[in-house]
Amino acid sequence: MARSATWWLPIPCSSRSLLPSASRPLIPTSSPTRKPVCSRGVRSELSFSVGTHLIPHPKKADTGGEDAFFVSSYNGRVLAVADGVSGWAERNINPALFSRELMANASHFVMDEEVNYDPQILLRKAHAATSSRGSATVIIAMLEKSGTLKIANVGDCGLRVLRKGRVVFATSPQEHYFDCPFQLSSEIIGQTYQDATVCSIELAEGDTIVMGSDGLFDNLFDHEITSVISRFQDVVEAAKALADLANNHSLDATFDSPYSIEARNRGFDVPLWKKILGRKLTGGKLDDITVIVGKVINLPNNRNDVNYPKTEEEKEPCKTEEQLGIRDTE
């Protein structure tokens, strides 16, 4: 549980902005993928062992915050995080409603034939089906059993791939300007699935992905993420440890966080007289913090056999809204 909001963040733009009146289009990109390597003629099937943890903003703890996520066991697993844009609260609109409905719709369409295991198409269908007013940043990652991880990302939710103790892949945030990320929106001026950064990467058994909202990556450096992951074998414990550390940093006005460093780089800093005294802008960023940790595991080759005993999760590919971190605020 996060501590009370007696801590403060001395950064001018501590809540994210709605979209400006005009937006720049982003051309979707993709990275080449290698064909999966099969040994001895037997195809290895990969999946994720997944742990999740969510800590809401201290002032939003009673309502569960504005982040939402889901985990599906379909194929090699599907993971997604959405972060409701807090600026909607200034219009008396609950920012959580859009992100929760978006994730519920994405969960519903995971096995849709038209989606065809394409995260960008899943974004399109989920966005089109969302009727709540608001906007959200979102990332979807789909692991094929061959080991190919497909990613579609709009905004500043993020994903890291860790291999042998180091980060070998990281998504890049999309933004209009500081603290105003790209976002799927109920308004016409918002971004669409076509603006998503789309990429893919080949994973191997033992790799770990760390995925989350900007509340994670604004408060933790990559070296801290790798250090935490190296200390835990259990993915549930690892996800909680990452969220707790990010939360501790967010409450620390003296911590020189990734967020405060980026703010200074963008021209936000303490007054000149404080600079003369050797001071600088510091502090974590109070925010909802969602963490998903997925460790790549090798499935038994006979798992697709009709006689192979299925777990309850495999019988029901998509989790319920309560399990997904989608909560009813009423």
LINGIMO-V24082 format. One record per pair of residues at least 12 apart in sequence whose C-alpha atoms are under 6 Angstrom apart, sorted by the first residue. I is the first residue (numbers start at 1). GAP is how many residues later the second one is. D is the distance in Angstrom with one decimal. If there is no record, write none. Layout:
# LINGIMO-V24082
I_GAP_D / I_GAP_D
This chain:
# LINGIMO-V24082
2_56_5.7 / 7_244_5.9 / 9_244_6.0 / 9_274_5.7 / 16_70_6.0 / 16_163_5.0 / 16_164_5.7 / 17_70_5.3 / 17_163_4.9 / 18_69_5.6 / 26_169_5.0 / 28_167_6.0 / 28_168_5.7 / 28_169_4.9 / 28_170_5.8 / 29_168_5.7 / 29_169_5.4 / 30_168_5.3 / 30_169_4.4 / 31_168_5.3 / 36_110_6.0 / 45_100_4.7 / 45_101_5.8 / 45_253_5.9 / 45_254_5.4 / 46_99_4.6 / 46_101_5.8 / 46_251_5.6 / 46_252_4.7 / 46_253_5.6 / 47_29_4.3 / 47_249_5.7 / 47_250_5.4 / 48_246_5.2 / 48_247_5.2 / 48_248_4.7 / 48_249_5.8 / 49_245_5.4 / 49_246_5.1 / 50_243_5.7 / 50_244_4.5 / 51_184_4.7 / 51_185_3.9 / 51_188_5.8 / 51_241_5.9 / 51_242_5.2 / 52_187_5.5 / 52_239_5.6 / 52_240_4.5 / 53_186_5.6 / 53_187_5.4 / 53_237_6.0 / 53_238_5.3 / 54_235_5.6 / 54_236_4.4 / 55_233_5.9 / 55_234_5.1 / 56_232_4.2 / 57_230_4.7 / 57_231_4.5 / 63_266_5.7 / 66_18_5.1 / 66_30_4.1 / 67_15_5.7 / 67_16_4.4 / 67_17_5.9 / 68_13_5.9 / 68_14_5.3 / 68_31_5.9 / 68_32_5.3 / 68_257_5.5 / 68_258_5.6 / 69_12_4.3 / 69_255_5.6 / 69_256_5.7 / 70_254_4.3 / 72_245_5.6 / 72_246_4.7 / 73_244_4.9 / 74_243_5.2 / 76_67_4.8 / 76_68_4.9 / 76_69_4.7 / 77_66_5.6 / 78_63_5.8 / 78_64_4.5 / 79_61_5.8 / 79_62_5.2 / 80_59_5.6 / 80_60_4.3 / 81_57_5.6 / 81_58_5.5 / 82_17_5.5 / 82_55_5.5 / 82_56_4.2 / 83_53_5.1 / 83_54_5.2 / 84_12_5.4 / 84_15_5.0 / 84_51_6.0 / 84_52_4.3 / 85_50_5.8 / 85_51_5.3 / 95_39_6.0 / 98_34_5.2 / 98_36_5.4 / 99_37_5.7 / 100_226_5.4 / 102_24_5.8 / 102_28_5.7 / 105_21_4.9 / 106_20_4.8 / 119_21_6.0 / 119_33_5.5 / 120_32_5.5 / 120_73_5.9 / 123_70_5.7 / 124_69_5.2 / 133_53_5.3 / 134_51_5.8 / 134_52_5.6 / 135_49_5.4 / 135_50_4.0 / 136_47_5.2 / 136_48_5.5 / 137_17_5.6 / 137_18_4.8 / 137_46_4.7 / 138_15_6.0 / 138_16_5.4 / 139_13_5.8 / 139_14_4.3 / 140_12_5.4 / 147_55_5.6 / 147_56_5.1 / 148_53_5.8 / 148_54_4.6 / 149_51_5.4 / 149_52_5.3 / 150_50_4.4 / 151_47_5.6 / 151_48_5.4 / 151_49_5.9 / 152_44_5.8 / 152_45_5.6 / 152_46_4.6 / 153_43_5.1 / 153_44_5.2 / 154_28_5.9 / 154_29_6.0 / 154_42_4.8 / 155_18_5.6 / 155_19_4.7 / 155_26_5.0 / 155_27_4.3 / 155_28_5.6 / 156_17_4.3 / 156_18_5.9 / 156_58_5.8 / 157_55_5.8 / 157_56_4.3 / 157_57_5.1 / 158_13_5.7 / 158_53_5.7 / 158_54_5.6 / 159_12_5.7 / 159_51_5.6 / 159_52_4.3 / 160_49_5.5 / 160_50_5.1 / 161_47_5.8 / 161_48_4.5 / 162_45_5.9 / 162_46_5.1 / 163_44_5.0 / 205_91_4.9 / 205_92_5.2 / 206_90_5.3 / 207_88_5.9 / 207_89_5.4 / 208_86_5.6 / 208_87_4.4 / 209_84_5.8 / 209_85_5.1 / 210_82_5.9 / 210_83_4.7 / 211_80_5.9 / 211_81_5.0 / 212_78_5.1 / 212_79_4.6 / 213_77_5.4 / 215_72_5.2 / 215_73_5.6 / 215_74_4.5 / 216_30_5.8 / 216_73_5.4 / 218_40_5.3 / 218_41_4.8 / 219_27_5.2 / 219_30_5.9 / 219_38_5.5 / 219_39_6.0 / 219_65_5.7 / 220_26_5.7 / 235_58_5.9 / 239_52_5.7 / 239_54_5.6 / 249_35_5.4 / 250_34_3.9 / 250_35_4.7 / 250_36_5.0 / 252_31_5.8 / 252_32_5.9 / 253_30_4.0 / 254_28_5.6 / 254_29_5.2 / 255_27_5.9 / 255_28_4.9 / 256_26_4.9 / 256_27_5.7 / 257_27_5.3 / 260_22_5.3 / 269_12_5.0
